[in-house]
Amino acid sequence: MITALRGMKDLLENDGKLYKFIIQTCESVVKNYGYKFCETPKLEETTLFKRSVGQSSDIVGKEMYQFIDKSGNDVCLRPEGTAGVVRAFIESKFDRVGGIRKYFYYGSMFRYERPQRGRLREFHQFGVECFGEASVYEDASAILMLNEILNNLGIKTTLKINSLGDGECMPLYKDKLVKFININKENLCQDCLRRLETNPIRILDCKNDSCQNILKNAPLITDNLNQICQDEFNKLQEILRANGVEFEIDPKLVRGLDYYCKSAFEFVSAEIGSQSAVAGGGRYDKLCEYLGGKPTAAVGWAMGIERIMEILKQKEPQNSRQGIYICALNPNLIDEIYKIAQKLRKHHITEISYEAKSPNKHLNIADKRGFEIFLCLGDDEFSQNQIWYKNLNDKSEKRISIDDLWSKI
C-alpha cells in the first residue's frame, strides 16, 4: 500500500470541513479591512527566499524543499507566503505605480522539519500583506484584524509585541549585542555561532537553554530605539489599549525571518500543550527593495492553520450534527426521494441513499455519519403524501406532509 509521505497529511471528512471553516472565518474579517484575494505559485526560484527570508534563518539553512529541475533551474517549494506575494507585487510593477494595495492568501507551504503536533512538512497558512502604507495605524489594524479572527474562532491567546527599530537604530543595537555575546559566546549553540556571523539579531530567537541563559543580561532593542521608532511603538501600544487589546512587550521577539523592521508581533496559545505561536507578523519596509523593487512600506501576518485546527478539535462538541439523510424503503420510491432531495439541496446539506433498506439500517447509517435530520419514505407515507421525519439530536419523530417539509426544515 502506498501511503502519504512523512509530514504530509490528507484533509478529509471533519478535517476538510474544519479547514474550510477557518478559511471562511478569516476571509470574512480581512475583506472588511479592504483585503483582496491573491494566489502565487507554490514553486519559486530558490533565490527569492534566500534574499527575502535570509541566509541566517533556519528555513533557508535547513528546511527548504530545494532541487534542480529538468531545465537546470534552482527552485524550491515555498516555505512561507510573503516573499511570493512581494515578488508578484514587483513583477506587476505595482511598486512603480504607487498607492496602497492589500492582499490575502491561503494555501500550502513546505518545510523539511521534524513533524510534530500542529507542525507538518506540508502545512497551510492564511496570510495578509499590505503595501504602500507606512502609518503605524496599519500595523495596529493588522493586529486588530488577527485578534478579531482568533476571537471569532474562540481561541484564547496572548499577544506579544516588540519593535525591531529601523535602519538607523538597528545597526547600533547589533553592535552592542555582538560585543555582549562575544564575551559569552563559549556556551552558544552551533546555530547561534553561525548566526553571530550572518545576523546576530536572530540569536535572540534561539530556544536553546544555554543560549537563553546568556541572553538574560543582554542589551534590549527596546532600550536602543531612536525617537521615531520609540514614538511609533508608543503609538501602537496606545491604539491597542484604546481598542481593548491586551498585550505583553517582549524585547526578544524578533520572529524567524530576516526581513522584519519596526513592529513585530505574535499571538501565542497554550491550548495545544506548551505555549507556541499560532500567528504572527510585522512590518517589512525594506523587502521590496531587497527583491529589486522600489522602496515600499509593507506590513503583514500569517496564521498556521494546522495549529488552529488542533485547538478547535479540542473544543468541538462531541455530538455536533448537521445535514439531512433521506432514504426510501421501496426501490420504486427512489425517484420520489431524489426529487425531494434536489429541492432540499438548494439550502441544506443533503445526502440520498439509493438503496432500499430497513428503517433501522438506514437510521444506523444516518446516526453514525452525524446527520441531524433523518427522512424516510415508505409506501404508507407515499400514499398519504407524507414522509417520516426524525431529529437525531433530540430524538423527536413524526410524520409530516411532503408539502409542509420545506417550512419544517
N, C-alpha and C positions, 0 to 999 in steps of 0.2 A: 504493500500500500504506500502511495506517495503522500507525504504529509507536508504541511506548511514549514517553511524554513524557521530555524530558531529565531525567536524575537519578532516573528511576523504573526499576526493574528487576524482571523476572519471576523467580520462583523455580521453576525446572523441573528435572526429572531429578536430577542429583547435587546441585545447589544446594538443591532442596527436601528431599532426603534429609539433607544436612548441617545445614540449618536445624532440622529435627525432632530430629536427634541432639543438637544444642546445647541446645535447649529441654528435652529429656528429661534431659540431664545436670544442668542447673540445677535442674529440679524435684526430682530425686532427692535433692539436697543440701538445698535450702531446706525441704522438707517435714520433714526430720529435725530442723530447728530450730523447728518448730511453725508454719510459714507456710502460709496457705491461699490458694487462687486467687481472684482478683477480676478483673473486666473493667469498664472505664469507656468511655464513648463517645469516638470519635475526634474528634468535633466538639463544641466547648465555646464558651461566651461568651468573647470576647476579654479581657474584664476579669479573668477568672480568672488568666490568665497575666501580665497587666500587674501585678496585685497581688502575685503569688507570685514569678515569675521576676525581675521588677523592670525598671523603665524603663531602667536603665543597662546592662542586658545586651544583647549583640549579638542574641540571639534575638528580643527584643521590638523592638529598634531597627531590625533589618534583615531578619530571617529568617522571620517568621511568614507562613503562608498565611492571610491575613485577608481577609474580604469581608463585604458586607452581603447577607443572604439576602432572599428574596421577601417576608418579613414585616417587613423593616427592622431585623432584629437584627444586631448587630455580632458575628460569630462567626469562629472560626479552627480549622484543623486542629491537633490537639495537637502542640506541638513537643517535649514531654517528658511523662513519666508521673506524676511525683509530685503535681503540682497537682491533677490529676483525681482521684487516689485520696484526697487530703485533702478535696477538695470532697465526694466521696461519703461519706467518714467523717463530716463535719459534717452533711450533709443527712440522714443516717440517725440523727442525734442520738447517735452513739456518744461524742462528746466530753462529753456531759452524763451519760452512764451511768457512765463511768469504766472502770477495768480496763485490761488490755493486749490489743491486737489486732495481729495480724501478717498481712500480705498479700503475695502475689507476683503479678506480672502480666507479660504479654509481648504484643508486637504492634507495629503501625506507628506511627511518629512522622513529623512532616513539618517540614522547614526549607528555606527558599528560600536555598540557598547554592551555591557553586561545586562541582559534582560532582567527586570525585576518588577515588582508590583507597581503598576501605573507608569512603567517606563519600558518601551519596546524599541526594536531596531527600525521597524516602520511604525511611526506614530502619527498622530494627527494634531494639527493646530488650527485655531481660529485666531486671526490677527488683523490689526488695522494699521495703516500708515497715513500720516497727514504731511503734505509737502507745501512749503511756501508760507507757513505761519510761524513766526518767531516768538509770539507772545507766550508768556508763561501761563496765561489763561488757557491755552490749548493743552499744555501739559496737565493742568488741573482737569480739563474736560476729558482727557484720555483716562485719567484715574477715576473720575466720577462715572464715566461710561462703564468701565470694567467693574467698579464697585456695584453699580446697578445690576449688571448681568449676574454677578455672584449672589447678590441678594435675591434676585428673581429665581435663581436656581436653589435657593435655600441653603447655601454653603457658608459656614462660619469661617472667616479668615482674619488674619492680622495684616494690616498694610504697613510695609516698611518703606521709607523713603530716604534718599540721600541726594547730595549734589556732587557731581564729579568735576565741577569747575569748567573753565574754558581754556583756550589756547594760551592764555596769559598765566593763570594761576596753577594749572595742572603741571607744567614743566617744573615750576619751582617746588611744588609739593613732591614730585617724583624724586628730585634731587635729595630732599630731606629724607624721604622714605628709603632710598638706596643707601644713603650714609648710615642710617639706623640699622638696616638689615645686614649690611656688610660687616658690622661689628658683631652680629649674632648669627651669621649665616652657616656656622658649622652644624647646626641642627636642622637646617632646611631639607625638605624632601627633594628628590631629583627633579620633579616637575618645577618646583619653585626656583631651583638653581638655574634651570633653563629660562624661566620667566624673568629672573633677575637680569638676564642679558637681553631679552626681547621686549618685555613690557612689565616692569616691576609692579605696576598697579594691580596686576592680576594675582599677585601673591596674596592680596587681601581676601581673595575669593577661595583660597585653598581650605579644604575641610580637614586636612591632616592635623592631628592634635599637637604635634611638636611645633608645627608652623604657627598654629593659633596661639600657643604659649609665647612664642617670640613676639607675636603681634600685639600682645596685651598692652605693652607700653609704647607702641609705635605711634608716630605723629598721625593726626587725623586730617583728612581733606577738609572737613567742616571747620577746622581751625585755621585753614590757609586759603580761604576763598577771597577773591578780590571783591570790591564793593558792589559791582554789577551782579556778580553771581550770588553774593550774600543777599542782596535786595530781592532778587528773583526767587531765591529759596525761601526767604521770609514770606514773600507774597504767595507762593504755592501753599505754604502752611496756613496762611490766613484764609485762602479760598476754601481749602479743605475743611477747616474748622467752621467756616460760615455755612457750609453745606452739610454739617453734621457727620463728617467722615473722620473717624478716629485713626491715628497713625502713630508709628514709632520712628524716630530718626535713627538710622543705622549707618554710622560713618564708614563702616567696612563693606557696605553694599556696593559692589561695582558691576554686577551682572556678569555673565560669562562671555561677553563679546567685546571686541576692542573698539567698536565704533561709537560707543556712548559718550556723551558730554552733558554737563549740567544735570538736569533731572534724571534720576534713576529710581525705579520703584518695583516692588514685588508684593504680591499677595500670597501669604503662606497659610497653610492649613495643617492642623494636627489630626484631621479626621481620617487619615489613612495611615496611622502609625506615627512615626517620628515627623516632626514639623518639616514640611517641604513646600517649595514654591509650586503653586498651581497656575500662576500667571505673572507676567512682569514685562517691563519695557522701560522706555525713557527717550531722551532727546538724542538725536544724532545729526547735528548740523553740518558735519564735515563729510558724511558718507558719499553724497552725490559728487562732491569734488574728488574724493579718492577714486571713484569709479569713472572719472573722465568727464563729468558733467560740470555745469556751472554751480557755484556755491548756492545751496538751497537749504533753508531751515527745514527740519523734519522731526517728527515725534511719532512714536507708535508703541504697540504692545502685542504680545502673543500669549495665548492660553493653551495649555496642554489638555487636550480633550480626554485622553485616557485617564488622567488623574481625576478629572471631574467625574468621569463615568464611574470610577471606583468609589468615590464618595457618594454619588447618587444611588448606586446599587445598595449601599448600606441603609439608605433612607427609604428605599422603595417599599411600599406596602406589600405584604406577602400575598394578599388577596386582591390585587389590583386587576380588575377585569374590564374588558371593553370589546365592542363589536357584537355582531349578530351572527348566529349559526342557524341556517334554515335547511330543512330536510323534508322528505316525503316518506310515507310508509308503503306506498304503492308506486312501482316504476312508471305507471301511466300518468302519475301526477308531477313528474319531473318538469315537464313543460310549464305547468302552473306555477311551481315554486321559482322557476327561472324567471318568469315574468315579474313576480313579486320582488325577487332579489335585485333585478335590474333597476327597479324603482327605488329600492332602499339604498342602493349604491350611490345614488346622486347625493346623499347626505350622510351615510353611515358606512363603516367598515362592515362588509357582509360576506360571509362565506357560505357556499352551497355544497351540500353533499349530493353527488349524482347517483348514489346507491340507495336502494330501499332496504332499510334495516328495521329491527325492532326499535320501539321508542327508547328503551333503556340503553341499547348500544349507541344510538345517536346521542343520547343525553350524556353518557360517559365520555364520548369524544369531545363534546362541547365543553364539558366541565374541565377535563384535563388540559384543554388548549386555552383555557382562560377567557372564554366568551362571556359576555354579560347577559345577553338575551338569547333564548332558545325558542325557535319557531318550528312547529311540526305540522304537516298537513296529511291527514288520513282521509279515507273515503267518507266517513261520517261527517268530518268537518267540511270537506269539499261540497258535499250535498247540501249543506246549510250555509255555504259561503262564509265559513269561519276557519280559523286557524288556532292551533293550540300555542299559547304563549306562556313562557316561564322565565322569571327573573332569577338568574343564578347567583345574585348577591343576597337577596332577601328570601329566596326560595318560593316566592308567591307565584301562583299559576292560575290560568283561566283560559276559557275560550273567548276569542274576540272576533268581531266581524272583520273580514278582509277589507271592507270599505273603510272601517274605522282605524285600521292598522297604522296609517300614516300619522294620525293625530295622537295615537297612544305611544308611539316610539319617538 
